[in-house]
Amino acid sequence: MGGFVQSSTAGIVGIHYNSATKTLNGNANLTPSAGGASGFFTISGLTPNTYPANTWISVEFTYDPVNGVITYTIDGVKSTLSINNYTITKNLVPSQHNLINQVIATPANTMVNTGALDNYSLTAVNAATLGVVTVDEIEKTANVSIYPNPTADYINVKSTSRVISVNVVDLSGKSVVSKKSADSQIDVRNLTKGTYIITVETDNGTETKKFIKK
């Protein structure tokens, strides 16, 4: 299971999970330094970690077409792709983003696998139009983050803005936890197992996220 950004003719960058080896692998469009045709390659060894069943993983990848740079971020750890004798193919124009859940045909796959995606976002930035922002402006637009997710006991809320209130509802819309304080730790021990929506109000707006109580 995985996702990748594609141009009109070839894949550009991506990341996928191998259920047989329980590892995360990258994908990247590379060009041989000595010359020759570019191709969409599988990149192993992004992280030494393995991820067993029922594990949520935070992943991110970026592609800079001007400078030929690809980055991967796995559970908050960022790395820049560098492959001996290859360069990142430049100036590819993204046209679509694909999410794929594919059965491995060779060798024969006898496992049943189910994958899920959550808090998914796709951002395109035109570097030519980027301006200079101040630290204050960056802080005003900083995102709220919650962790761990899934959780069995507490949800930690992190924001560079002051947290005014936190409200947790179940999937029926019923409020199950509500706090009018800046306490960054929310006790969810009494909640039944399942999926919940947490809404965090800050000085600079309100943000909603999903988490799983296990």
C-alpha positions as CSV (number, residue, x, y, z in Angstrom):
1,M,0.0,0.0,0.0
2,G,1.3,3.5,-0.8
3,G,1.0,6.7,-2.6
4,F,3.0,8.5,-5.2
5,V,3.0,11.7,-7.3
6,Q,3.0,11.2,-11.0
7,S,3.6,13.4,-14.1
8,S,1.8,12.8,-17.4
9,T,4.4,10.2,-18.4
10,A,6.1,8.8,-15.3
11,G,6.1,8.6,-11.5
12,I,8.0,11.3,-9.7
13,V,8.1,10.5,-5.9
14,G,6.3,8.2,-3.5
15,I,6.4,5.9,-0.5
16,H,4.9,2.5,0.0
17,Y,4.6,-0.2,2.7
18,N,5.7,-3.8,2.0
19,S,3.5,-6.1,4.0
20,A,5.8,-9.0,3.5
21,T,8.9,-7.4,5.0
22,K,6.9,-4.9,7.1
23,T,9.2,-2.1,5.9
24,L,8.6,1.4,4.3
25,N,10.3,2.0,1.0
26,G,10.5,5.0,-1.2
27,N,10.0,5.7,-4.9
28,A,11.9,8.3,-6.9
29,N,12.4,9.3,-10.5
30,L,16.2,9.1,-11.0
31,T,18.5,9.8,-13.9
32,P,21.9,8.0,-14.3
33,S,24.8,10.5,-13.8
34,A,26.6,8.9,-16.7
35,G,23.7,9.5,-19.0
36,G,20.8,7.5,-20.2
37,A,17.1,7.3,-19.6
38,S,15.5,8.2,-16.3
39,G,13.3,5.8,-14.5
40,F,10.9,5.4,-11.5
41,F,12.9,3.4,-8.9
42,T,12.1,1.7,-5.6
43,I,14.3,3.0,-2.8
44,S,14.9,0.7,0.1
45,G,16.5,1.5,3.5
46,L,14.6,4.7,4.2
47,T,14.5,3.6,7.8
48,P,15.8,0.6,9.7
49,N,12.5,0.2,11.5
50,T,9.9,-2.4,10.8
51,Y,6.1,-1.8,11.3
52,P,3.9,-4.8,12.3
53,A,0.2,-5.0,11.8
54,N,-2.1,-2.5,13.5
55,T,0.6,0.2,13.4
56,W,-0.1,3.9,12.4
57,I,2.8,5.6,10.7
58,S,3.2,9.3,9.9
59,V,4.9,9.8,6.5
60,E,5.6,12.7,4.2
61,F,7.5,13.2,1.0
62,T,8.4,16.3,-1.1
63,Y,9.8,17.0,-4.6
64,D,11.6,20.1,-5.6
65,P,11.7,20.1,-9.4
66,V,13.9,23.2,-9.7
67,N,16.8,22.0,-7.6
68,G,16.2,18.2,-8.0
69,V,15.6,17.4,-4.3
70,I,13.5,14.7,-2.8
71,T,12.9,14.4,1.0
72,Y,11.1,11.7,3.1
73,T,9.8,12.2,6.6
74,I,8.9,9.1,8.6
75,D,7.5,9.5,12.1
76,G,9.0,13.0,12.3
77,V,12.5,12.0,11.1
78,K,13.4,13.8,7.8
79,S,16.0,12.6,5.3
80,T,17.1,13.9,1.9
81,L,17.5,11.3,-0.9
82,S,21.0,10.8,-2.2
83,I,21.9,7.8,-4.5
84,N,25.4,7.2,-5.8
85,N,25.7,7.5,-9.6
86,Y,22.2,8.9,-9.9
87,T,20.6,12.4,-9.7
88,I,17.0,13.3,-9.0
89,T,15.2,14.0,-12.3
90,K,14.5,17.7,-12.5
91,N,11.6,19.7,-14.0
92,L,8.9,17.0,-13.9
93,V,5.4,18.5,-13.6
94,P,3.0,16.7,-11.2
95,S,-0.3,15.9,-12.8
96,Q,-1.9,13.5,-10.2
97,H,-1.4,11.8,-6.9
98,N,-2.2,8.1,-6.7
99,L,-3.1,6.1,-3.6
100,I,-2.7,2.3,-4.2
101,N,-3.5,-0.8,-2.3
102,Q,-1.9,-3.6,-4.4
103,V,-1.5,-7.3,-3.8
104,I,2.1,-8.6,-4.4
105,A,1.9,-11.2,-7.2
106,T,5.4,-12.5,-7.1
107,P,6.2,-14.4,-4.9
108,A,2.6,-15.6,-4.4
109,N,0.9,-13.6,-1.6
110,T,-1.2,-15.6,0.8
111,M,-1.7,-12.8,3.3
112,V,-4.8,-10.7,3.8
113,N,-3.9,-7.1,4.3
114,T,-6.0,-4.0,5.0
115,G,-4.5,-0.5,4.9
116,A,-6.0,2.9,5.8
117,L,-5.0,6.6,5.3
118,D,-5.9,9.4,7.7
119,N,-5.1,13.1,7.9
120,Y,-4.1,13.1,4.3
121,S,-3.0,16.4,2.6
122,L,-1.4,17.4,-0.7
123,T,0.3,20.7,-1.2
124,A,1.7,22.4,-4.3
125,V,3.9,25.5,-3.9
126,N,5.2,27.7,-6.7
127,A,8.6,28.7,-5.4
128,A,8.7,31.7,-7.7
129,T,5.8,33.4,-5.8
130,L,7.1,32.7,-2.3
131,G,7.7,35.8,-0.2
132,V,9.6,36.4,3.0
133,V,7.6,35.9,6.1
134,T,8.5,36.9,9.7
135,V,8.7,34.5,12.6
136,D,5.5,35.9,14.0
137,E,3.7,35.1,10.8
138,I,4.9,31.6,10.8
139,E,3.8,31.1,14.4
140,K,0.3,32.4,13.5
141,T,-0.2,29.8,10.9
142,A,1.4,26.9,12.8
143,N,-0.6,23.7,12.8
144,V,-1.9,21.9,15.8
145,S,-0.5,18.4,16.3
146,I,-1.7,15.5,18.5
147,Y,0.1,12.5,19.8
148,P,0.3,9.6,20.3
149,N,-2.2,8.3,17.8
150,P,-3.6,5.7,18.4
151,T,-3.6,6.1,22.1
152,A,-4.8,4.1,25.1
153,D,-4.7,6.7,27.8
154,Y,-3.8,10.3,26.9
155,I,-3.7,12.6,23.9
156,N,-1.1,15.4,24.0
157,V,-2.0,18.6,22.1
158,K,0.9,20.7,20.8
159,S,0.5,24.2,19.2
160,T,2.7,27.3,19.0
161,S,-0.5,29.3,19.6
162,R,-2.3,29.4,23.0
163,V,-4.8,26.6,23.3
164,I,-8.2,28.0,24.5
165,S,-10.3,24.9,24.5
166,V,-10.4,21.2,23.4
167,N,-13.5,19.2,22.6
168,V,-13.7,15.5,21.7
169,V,-16.7,14.0,20.0
170,D,-17.5,10.4,18.9
171,L,-18.6,9.6,15.3
172,S,-22.2,10.3,16.2
173,G,-21.3,13.9,17.1
174,K,-21.7,13.4,20.9
175,S,-19.3,15.4,23.0
176,V,-17.3,13.0,25.3
177,V,-14.5,15.3,26.5
178,S,-14.5,19.1,26.8
179,K,-11.9,21.3,28.4
180,K,-11.8,25.1,28.7
181,S,-8.1,25.3,29.5
182,A,-4.7,25.4,28.0
183,D,-3.9,21.9,29.5
184,S,-1.9,20.1,26.8
185,Q,-2.8,16.6,27.9
186,I,-6.3,15.1,27.5
187,D,-7.4,12.1,29.5
188,V,-9.2,9.6,27.3
189,R,-8.8,6.5,29.5
190,N,-12.6,6.3,30.0
191,L,-13.5,6.3,26.3
192,T,-14.4,3.1,24.6
193,K,-12.2,1.9,21.8
194,G,-12.9,3.5,18.5
195,T,-12.4,6.6,16.3
196,Y,-12.9,10.2,17.7
197,I,-12.7,13.7,16.4
198,I,-10.8,16.3,18.5
199,T,-11.3,20.0,17.9
200,V,-8.7,22.4,19.2
201,E,-9.4,26.1,19.5
202,T,-6.4,28.4,19.6
203,D,-5.7,32.1,19.5
204,N,-5.3,31.8,15.7
205,G,-8.2,29.6,14.8
206,T,-9.7,26.2,15.2
207,E,-8.3,22.9,13.9
208,T,-10.0,19.5,13.8
209,K,-8.2,16.1,13.8
210,K,-9.1,12.4,14.1
211,F,-7.6,9.9,16.6
212,I,-8.1,6.3,17.6
213,K,-8.6,5.1,21.1
214,K,-7.2,1.6,21.4
